[in-house]
Amino acid sequence: MRGFTASSIVCTLLFTLSVASSALADLALFRVEQRWHISPSPPVTTPGGAGMYQGYIQPYVTPRSYSPPATAIVEPGNPIGGAFTLPTGFLDVTWSFSLTPKTAWPGYTTLVYVDYYNGPGKFQPNHGATGPTRIVFPTTMGNPYPTYTSTYRKWINGNDGDGDPITPTTTFSGRYDLSRGGSITVTPGPRRFGGTMRLFDGPNARWLQYIYYYTPALYEASGHYVCLDEGKFGCTPSTFASDIGDTTAWYQATWYLLTASGKFRATTPTTPYGKAPTPYGNASYLTGMRRYLNLIHPWTTGFAKVHNAKGSPDVITPQAQGYDISLGGADITVTRKNCRQVYCSAYSTSSYYTPTTKQYLKGVTRVVSMVRPRLIYTYRVPIDPSVDPVTNIWQAARLWRLKVFFLPEPAGMLLLGAGLGCLVVLHRLRRRG
């Protein structure tokens, strides 16, 4: 009887591991597409009108770049409606850009440094509400359902949400609960399919703003990202789970009041005998704060619509329908389309154009399209809270879409194939021996 060789041991281990892993769950290759429904440029006033920023398919698929796909854990066979988990970090993005008063907000120049990655994406059937659901931040003056008037092309009774909250949240002791308008309407799909995936920011994520809007007062704002969930800071990819009506925060900014020469204005000197602050020590600068809070619903393959009559600068009602379908291994073309604004200095005008990019995917088996609605509330904390109150200065309705494309050649089957291939070769070698 022949002894086992090193190669036969390796092959046996490969086959055993592949069978054991496939008995628990399959592995499937995938890519994703993200879209954000935001303030439109140019403005759209019809119901459902919204602008859209559409990212490249990731891991990246462009005419000049083709990265390897990522691997998800799926149910055996990856059927329609089957649960799956996307790994942490398959989105890993770093870049920077600038916004000027001519192409964004008058009176603001903004430098943005992007650095983020995704937490685990956990999706399954029977998740979330059992039927149509309307989510509001309840206020003392009620939250009437919005009604659209085509004659005046605007929303009336649009969830104004004026007044104090019925029950202040524990977030910041309820200081930022006033005047929250808007509502989220969600109708789950037939399988109530949905789940959780949040983006988390890296150490270099931040933004800087130079603000001339309030001239003669000048400000410089320094923004950074936070992770707050239901009043608790410090959530992590392993602890964050999205629920219906979650209150979260993602970012906040400190506003520094400047002198006419552009220096930070301080309230006290840093030396006992000085009349002005020096560059040494810690001066007490005149600062304010902006806090950005959210009301959200988990990801769903159902239908979602977001209303907010207080939305700014344009009242929009982003809406989208998710789905879960099989394409049976089809080759498809995905068109990336965005709206861009360009300023013409010669005529002092802005124009809009829509560039497109073709992206190609081969052998797509299953496509899961999910939506996640969000209401944003921005609060101004004044430089002197004893004189000026905290106010709600900006609200917005937003919608985020995530489309998952599953591809052929599940990784689990590749391992199984390697094990079977080794055994076939060994069998032939034995017969020849």
C-alpha positions in Angstrom: 0.0 0.0 0.0 1.4 3.4 -1.0 2.1 6.0 1.6 0.5 9.5 1.5 2.6 12.1 -0.3 2.8 15.8 0.7 0.7 16.7 -2.4 -2.0 14.2 -1.5 -2.2 15.5 2.0 -2.6 19.1 0.7 -5.3 18.1 -1.8 -7.2 16.2 0.9 -7.1 19.2 3.2 -8.3 21.5 0.4 -11.2 19.2 -0.4 -12.1 18.8 3.3 -11.9 22.5 4.0 -14.0 23.3 0.9 -16.7 20.8 1.8 -16.8 22.0 5.4 -17.0 25.7 4.4 -19.7 25.1 1.7 -21.8 23.3 4.3 -22.0 26.4 6.4 -22.4 29.1 3.6 -21.3 30.0 0.1 -18.9 32.7 -0.9 -19.9 34.9 -3.8 -18.0 37.6 -5.7 -19.7 41.0 -5.9 -19.5 44.7 -6.8 -21.6 47.7 -5.7 -23.0 50.9 -7.1 -23.9 53.9 -4.9 -26.2 56.8 -5.7 -27.1 59.8 -3.5 -30.3 61.8 -4.2 -29.4 65.3 -3.1 -30.3 69.0 -3.8 -30.9 69.3 -7.6 -28.8 71.4 -9.9 -30.6 72.9 -11.7 -33.6 72.9 -9.3 -36.4 70.4 -9.9 -39.8 71.3 -8.4 -42.0 68.4 -9.4 -42.8 65.7 -6.8 -39.9 63.3 -6.4 -37.5 65.7 -8.1 -34.0 65.5 -6.8 -30.4 65.8 -8.0 -28.2 62.7 -8.1 -24.6 61.9 -7.5 -23.7 58.5 -8.8 -20.4 56.8 -7.9 -18.3 54.4 -10.0 -19.0 50.7 -9.5 -16.8 49.5 -6.7 -14.3 47.8 -6.4 -13.7 50.1 -9.3 -14.9 49.3 -12.8 -14.1 52.1 -15.3 -12.9 52.0 -18.9 -9.4 52.4 -17.6 -9.5 50.6 -14.3 -10.7 47.1 -13.4 -10.1 46.0 -9.8 -10.7 42.5 -8.5 -14.3 42.1 -7.0 -14.9 41.6 -3.3 -16.2 38.5 -1.6 -19.5 38.2 0.3 -20.9 35.5 2.5 -24.2 34.2 1.1 -26.7 31.4 1.6 -26.0 28.3 -0.4 -26.8 29.0 -4.0 -27.3 32.7 -3.2 -31.1 32.6 -4.0 -33.4 35.6 -4.4 -34.3 36.7 -0.9 -31.3 34.9 0.6 -29.4 36.7 3.4 -25.8 37.9 2.8 -23.0 39.8 4.5 -20.7 42.2 2.8 -17.3 42.5 4.5 -15.9 45.6 6.3 -13.6 47.7 4.2 -14.5 46.7 0.7 -15.2 50.4 0.2 -12.0 52.3 1.1 -12.0 55.8 -0.3 -9.6 58.7 0.0 -9.7 61.9 -2.2 -10.2 65.6 -1.9 -12.1 68.4 -3.7 -13.1 72.0 -3.3 -16.4 74.0 -3.5 -16.5 77.7 -4.4 -19.2 80.3 -4.1 -19.6 80.1 -7.9 -20.3 76.3 -8.0 -21.9 75.7 -4.6 -23.0 78.0 -1.7 -22.7 81.8 -2.0 -20.4 83.2 0.7 -18.6 79.8 1.4 -15.4 78.3 0.1 -15.0 74.7 1.2 -12.1 72.3 1.1 -13.2 68.6 1.7 -10.8 65.8 2.6 -12.6 62.4 2.1 -11.4 59.3 4.0 -13.9 56.6 4.7 -14.6 52.9 4.7 -17.7 50.7 5.2 -18.8 48.7 8.2 -20.2 45.3 7.6 -23.3 45.1 5.4 -25.7 42.6 7.0 -28.9 42.0 5.0 -31.7 39.5 5.4 -35.4 38.9 5.0 -38.0 39.7 7.7 -36.1 42.8 8.7 -37.9 46.1 9.6 -41.5 47.1 9.6 -44.2 44.6 8.7 -46.2 47.1 6.6 -46.3 50.7 5.4 -44.6 52.9 7.9 -44.3 56.7 8.4 -41.4 58.0 10.5 -41.3 61.5 12.1 -39.6 63.2 14.9 -42.8 64.0 16.8 -43.4 67.6 17.9 -46.0 69.4 20.0 -47.7 71.0 17.0 -48.0 67.8 15.2 -46.6 66.4 12.0 -49.3 66.6 9.3 -48.9 64.5 6.2 -47.6 66.6 3.3 -49.9 67.5 0.4 -48.6 68.6 -3.0 -50.4 71.5 -4.8 -49.7 71.5 -8.5 -51.1 75.0 -9.0 -48.5 76.5 -6.8 -45.9 73.8 -7.4 -45.2 73.4 -3.7 -45.9 71.3 -0.6 -48.4 72.4 1.9 -48.9 71.1 5.4 -45.5 69.6 4.8 -44.5 68.2 8.2 -43.5 71.6 9.5 -42.9 70.1 12.9 -42.8 73.5 14.6 -42.6 73.5 18.4 -40.8 71.5 21.0 -40.5 67.7 20.8 -43.1 65.7 22.6 -40.4 63.7 24.4 -36.9 65.1 24.2 -34.3 62.6 23.2 -31.3 61.8 25.4 -29.1 63.1 22.6 -27.3 66.2 24.0 -30.0 66.3 26.7 -32.6 67.3 24.1 -31.1 70.7 23.2 -31.2 69.9 19.5 -34.7 68.6 19.2 -36.7 71.7 18.3 -38.4 72.4 15.0 -37.7 69.1 13.3 -39.8 68.9 10.2 -40.2 66.2 7.6 -41.2 62.6 7.4 -40.0 59.3 5.9 -42.5 56.9 4.3 -41.5 53.3 3.7 -43.4 50.4 2.2 -41.4 47.2 2.7 -41.0 44.7 -0.1 -42.6 41.3 -0.2 -39.8 39.7 1.8 -39.2 42.7 4.1 -35.6 42.4 3.0 -33.1 44.9 4.4 -30.4 45.5 7.0 -27.5 47.7 8.1 -24.4 49.2 6.5 -22.8 52.5 7.6 -19.8 54.4 6.4 -17.1 55.1 8.9 -14.5 57.9 8.6 -10.7 57.5 8.8 -8.2 59.8 10.6 -7.8 62.2 7.6 -11.5 62.9 7.1 -12.3 66.6 7.6 -13.3 69.8 5.9 -12.4 73.5 6.2 -14.6 76.4 5.3 -13.9 80.1 4.8 -17.1 82.0 5.3 -17.8 85.5 4.0 -21.6 85.1 3.9 -22.0 87.2 7.1 -19.7 90.0 6.2 -18.4 92.1 8.0 -18.2 89.2 10.3 -15.8 86.6 9.0 -15.5 82.9 10.1 -13.3 79.9 9.5 -15.0 76.5 10.2 -13.2 73.3 11.0 -15.4 70.2 10.5 -14.8 66.6 11.6 -16.8 63.4 11.6 -18.3 61.6 14.5 -20.2 58.4 15.0 -23.3 58.9 17.2 -26.2 56.4 17.5 -29.2 57.0 19.8 -27.3 59.5 22.0 -24.1 57.5 22.4 -20.8 58.5 20.8 -18.1 56.0 19.8 -20.1 53.5 17.8 -17.9 51.1 15.8 -18.5 48.8 12.8 -18.9 45.9 15.1 -21.5 47.7 17.3 -23.6 49.8 15.0 -27.0 48.3 13.9 -29.6 50.4 12.1 -33.2 50.5 13.4 -36.4 52.2 12.3 -36.4 55.9 13.4 -32.7 55.9 14.5 -31.3 59.3 15.5 -27.7 59.5 14.5 -24.9 62.1 13.8 -22.1 61.9 11.3 -20.3 65.3 11.5 -20.0 68.6 13.3 -18.1 71.8 12.8 -16.5 74.5 15.0 -16.8 78.1 13.8 -14.0 80.5 14.7 -14.8 84.2 14.6 -11.9 86.0 12.8 -10.4 89.4 13.0 -10.4 91.7 9.9 -6.9 90.4 9.1 -8.1 86.8 9.2 -6.7 85.8 12.6 -8.7 83.8 15.2 -10.3 86.3 17.6 -9.8 85.4 21.3 -11.7 86.5 24.4 -8.7 86.5 26.8 -5.0 87.0 26.5 -2.7 84.0 27.2 -0.2 86.0 29.3 -1.1 87.6 32.7 -0.1 91.2 31.6 -0.8 91.1 27.9 -3.5 93.0 26.0 -3.8 90.4 23.2 -3.3 86.7 22.8 0.2 85.4 21.8 1.0 82.4 19.7 2.0 80.6 22.9 -0.3 78.7 25.2 -4.0 78.2 24.9 -6.2 81.2 24.1 -9.9 81.1 24.6 -11.2 81.7 21.1 -14.6 83.0 20.2 -16.2 79.9 18.7 -19.6 78.6 17.7 -20.8 75.1 16.7 -22.8 73.4 14.0 -24.2 70.0 14.7 -25.6 67.8 12.0 -28.2 65.2 13.2 -30.1 62.6 11.2 -33.4 60.6 11.4 -33.1 57.4 9.3 -34.6 54.1 8.3 -32.6 50.9 7.7 -31.7 49.7 4.2 -34.7 48.1 2.4 -35.6 46.6 -1.0 -39.0 48.3 -0.5 -40.2 51.8 -1.6 -39.0 54.9 0.3 -39.9 58.6 0.0 -38.6 61.5 2.0 -40.6 64.8 2.6 -39.5 68.0 4.2 -41.2 71.3 3.5 -38.4 73.1 5.4 -35.7 71.6 3.1 -33.1 73.9 1.8 -32.1 75.3 -0.7 -34.7 73.4 -2.7 -37.7 71.5 -1.4 -37.3 68.0 -2.9 -38.9 64.6 -2.3 -36.4 62.0 -3.2 -37.9 58.5 -3.7 -36.9 55.2 -5.0 -38.0 51.5 -5.2 -35.6 48.7 -4.4 -35.7 45.1 -5.7 -34.1 41.7 -5.7 -33.9 39.9 -9.0 -32.0 37.2 -10.9 -30.3 37.9 -14.2 -29.1 34.3 -14.7 -25.5 35.2 -15.6 -26.1 38.2 -18.0 -23.6 40.6 -19.4 -24.8 44.1 -18.6 -23.8 47.7 -19.2 -24.2 50.2 -16.4 -24.2 53.9 -17.4 -22.8 56.3 -14.8 -24.5 59.7 -15.1 -23.9 62.8 -13.1 -24.9 66.5 -13.1 -22.0 68.9 -13.1 -22.1 72.7 -12.6 -19.5 74.9 -14.4 -19.0 78.6 -13.8 -18.2 80.9 -16.8 -16.2 83.9 -15.6 -16.6 85.7 -18.9 -20.3 85.9 -18.6 -20.7 85.4 -14.8 -23.1 82.5 -15.4 -23.3 78.9 -14.4 -24.2 76.1 -16.8 -25.0 72.4 -16.2 -23.9 69.3 -18.2 -24.4 65.6 -17.6 -21.3 63.5 -18.4 -21.8 59.7 -18.8 -19.4 56.7 -18.4 -20.1 53.2 -19.5 -19.2 50.4 -17.1 -19.4 46.7 -18.1 -20.1 43.7 -15.9 -20.0 40.1 -17.2 -22.1 37.1 -15.9 -24.2 39.0 -13.4 -26.3 36.4 -11.5 -28.3 38.4 -8.8 -28.9 42.1 -8.3 -30.1 43.5 -5.0 -31.1 47.2 -5.0 -31.7 48.8 -1.6 -32.6 52.3 -0.5 -32.0 54.2 2.8 -33.9 57.4 3.5 -32.6 60.2 5.7 -33.7 63.5 7.2 -30.9 65.9 8.1 -31.2 68.6 10.9 -28.5 71.2 11.4 -28.3 73.2 14.6 -26.4 76.4 15.2 -24.8 76.8 18.7 -24.1 80.5 19.0 -20.8 82.0 20.2 -22.6 83.2 23.4 -25.5 80.9 24.3 -26.6 83.2 27.1 -27.5 85.8 24.5 -28.6 83.8 21.5 -30.6 80.6 21.6 -29.7 77.3 19.8 -31.5 77.4 16.4 -32.3 74.9 13.7 -30.8 76.6 10.6 -30.8 74.0 7.8 -32.8 70.8 7.0 -32.7 68.5 4.1 -34.3 65.4 2.6 -31.9 62.8 1.3 -32.0 59.2 -0.1 -29.0 56.8 -0.6 -29.2 53.8 -2.9 -27.0 50.7 -2.8 -27.0 48.2 -5.6 -25.2 44.9 -5.2 -24.2 43.0 -8.3 -23.3 39.3 -7.7 -21.0 37.7 -10.2 -20.2 34.1 -11.3 -17.5 31.8 -9.9 -18.3 31.9 -6.2 -15.1 31.8 -4.2 -16.3 28.8 -2.2 -16.7 26.8 -5.5 -13.2 27.8 -6.6 -11.8 26.2 -3.4 -14.0 23.1 -3.9 -12.8 23.0 -7.5 -9.2 23.1 -6.5 -9.7 20.2 -4.0 -11.6 18.1 -6.6 -8.9 18.9 -9.2 -6.2 17.7 -6.9 -8.0 14.4 -6.2 -8.5 13.7 -9.9 -4.8 14.2 -10.6 -3.8 12.0 -7.7 -6.3 9.3 -8.9 -4.7 9.3 -12.4 -1.2 9.2 -11.0 -2.2 6.1 -8.9 -3.6 4.3 -11.9 -0.4 5.0 -13.9 1.7 3.7 -11.0 
